[in-house]
Amino acid sequence: MVDDYGNEKTTAMIGTCIIKDLGDGRLSYREDVKIEGERMAFREFTYKLDGKKLHVEFADGHREGEYVCLDFSEQPVAMADHHCGDDVYAHEMAFLSANNWTTRVSVRGPQKHMVIRTTYYRAKDDEQFDET
């Protein structure tokens, strides 16, 4: 769900996330979503766990480097900021169970004021995403 306060609009999204073990202590993450009334979109990251810290790096080919480092030392919820030009992406991730987690990204900048909320559920073996 995207709450775009600047445009006074709320938009739903649905999609899939595929996480693959790269075999070197890293995981590849790809998210494909259909944005209500708009288009398909995707995000790609590489995840690397370092103790209780989760390093999230860009892997979409357009950007390089670390997006955020989330520290889960105290609880199953972590927050970190990513600065992109004049915009700040405040990223929060919460693990609710082994099969369910959420993210909340608050974006603030001169032209942006939105919150992107995503809830993830582990799919059953026979579940498929229908893009229609």
N, C-alpha and C positions, 0 to 999 in steps of 0.2 A: 504494500500500500504506500502510495506517495501522497503526502500532504504538502501541496505547494502553496504556501501562505502568500507568496508574492503574487501569484495568479489566482488566488482564492479558488483552488481546485483540488479535489481529491481523486486520485486515479488508482484503480486496482491493477494488480499484476498477478500472473500465474506462470509457473515454469518448472524447470528441472535444474538440479545441481548434480553434477557428477564429480566425485572425488576419487582419484586414482593414486595408488602408492607408486612413487617413482623409484623405490628400492634403495634410495640413498639417504633416508631419513627425512625426505620431503614428500609432500602430497601435491598433486596438481588439482586445481579446483576450477571448474567451468560451470557457469550459471547462464542458462538461456531462459529468457522470460518474454511473454507476450504482454505488452502494455495495453490496457483497455483503450480501444478506440484509436490506437496508434500503430506501432510496429513491433517487430521482434527486436530484442536487445540482448547483449551478452556481456559478461565480465569474466576475466580469467586472472587467477592468482596462483602463486606457489606458497604453500604453507610449510613452515619448518618449526617443529617443536623443540625448544631448548629449555629443558627442565619444565618449569610451569609457565614459560613464556611462549607465545605463539607469534612468530614472525610472519607477516603477510606481505608478500612481494608482488609487484605487478608482473603479469605474464601475458599481457594481451598484444605485445609487439609494438604498441604505441607509446608506452611509458616504461621506464626502468626504475629499479631500486625498490626500497621498502615503502609500502603503503602505511602500515602501522605495526607496532609491536604491542601485543596484548598480554598483560601480566595477570595470570590467574592464581597468584600466590595465596591470596587470602580467601577467595571464594570462587564459585563457578561463573562469575561475572567479571568482565574486564573492559576498560575504556582506554582509548588513546585518540589523539588528534592527528590529522594529516593536513598539512598546509599545501594548497595548490594555488599559486599566485595570491590573489587577495581573498580567496575562499578558504574556509576552514571546515573540514569534514570531521565531526566528532563521532567516532565509531564506538559502539558498544556491542559486545557479544555476550550472550548468556546461554550456558548449557543447562537445559532443564532436565534432561535424561540422556541415556545413551542413544536414543532414537529421535531426539527433538532438541533444537536450539533456535535462538532468535538473534537477529541483528537489528540495531536501530542506528541509523546514520543521520545526524542533524547537519545540514549544510547551510552555512551562513557566509555571505559575502555581499559585495556591492550590488550585485544583480540576482542573488540567490537567497532564498529563505524557505527551506523545505526540510521535511523529515521523511526518510525512507525506512519503513518497517517491514521486515521479512521474517516469516516463520518457516522453519525447515522441519520436515518429517522424513524419517527413513522410509523409503518405498518398500512395499512388499515385492517379492521376486516377480510377480506377474503384473505389476502396475506399469503403465505406460503413460507418457504425457501426450495429449492430443493438442496439436498446435492450432486447430480450427476454432 
